[in-house]
Amino acid sequence: MQPARPDLTTQKLIAAFGQQPILIVGDVMLDEYIWGDVRRISPEAPVPVVQVRRRSCRPGGAGNVAANIAALGGAALLCGVVGDDAAAEQLAEALAADGVAVAELIRAPGRPTTVKSRVIAHSQQMLRLDSEADRPLTPATAAAIVAWCAAAVERAGVCVLSDYAKGMLTPDVCQALVALARARGIPVVVDPKGHDYRKYAGATVITPNSGELALAVNQPPDEPFDVERAARALCEQLPGTSLLVTRGAEGMTLYRDGAGALQIAAHARTVYDVTGAGDTVVAALALALAAGAPLEQAALLANAAAGVAVSKIGTATVSQDELRAAGAL
């Protein structure tokens, strides 16, 4: 990671993304899309009949973070767990097609590769089918993850933990990875899940959305709550860790120790699909930090990247040219 440079312009910062090595560790998955048309209702039940036209696959979860880093010019070093199945092969092919040159997909016998199958008709998602297991990893698999990352972190400018609550990022694994990054003096960016953020202690910045923040402070996610109070409470529990709360149409808010909240307005765009937008935020944030941007500037750029991502259908990446055109800063 380069030292923070507050003088970096947007254009110089984006250009500096080139080949920044980022270590991504987390729940990888295969996002399958079934594209079709609806022309009638089934005579068997009151449901639409989708005439399938084509199928496509993309990396999802931590794999989508890696794909976004590659699309933005960075060098993704990805570590995840897959099953011993055909979906694992499809995921490896999809990652290679998206330019993720280093992908350590550790096989866990008896555990399926996580697959999310989405049915899309007339540019709308109609149904999602999930095939997954969320039980914790075996000690041997967890040890293999940490051992691989101990070598890979030596090349990395930032470490990303992409947690989708599929059993990979246990408290012990998280703390081992945070310790590896801190020993190297590099930032840790976390995309969180669950209600206990203590396993992320020592991270540089955590990026919950409003619903995830509500869960972390034991608030019903469908009821109004004081976002700032909740964020400040979490910051007190995790000294030295900042929170970048993504709030949909309200943009993002950055909370830091000893500083006022930084409100970042959402970029005005037509929202087609929020699938994977959080992965894009994490990718842009990590690359900006690796390139030497202060956290505030990195958050502004991540917000612009999210605005581009939600204007696309399905799990998608954002390019440097699209980010430049977004007029981020």
Secondary structure, DSSP 8 states (H G I E B T S, - for coil): -----TT--HHHHHHTTTT-EEEEEE-EEEEEEEEEEEEEE-SSSSSEEEEEEEEEEEEEEHHHHHHHHHHTT-EEEEEEEE-SSHHHHHHHHHHHHTT--EEEEEE-TT----EEEEEEETTEEEEEEEE---S---HHHHHHHHHHHHHHGGG-SEEEEE--SSSSS-HHHHHHHHHHHHHHT--EEEE--SS-GGGGTT-SEE--BHHHHHHHTT--TTS---HHHHHHHHHHHSTT-EEEEE-GGG-EEEE-TTS--EEE----------TTHHHHHHHHHHHHHHTT--HHHHHHHHHHHHHHHTTSSSS----HHHHHHTT--
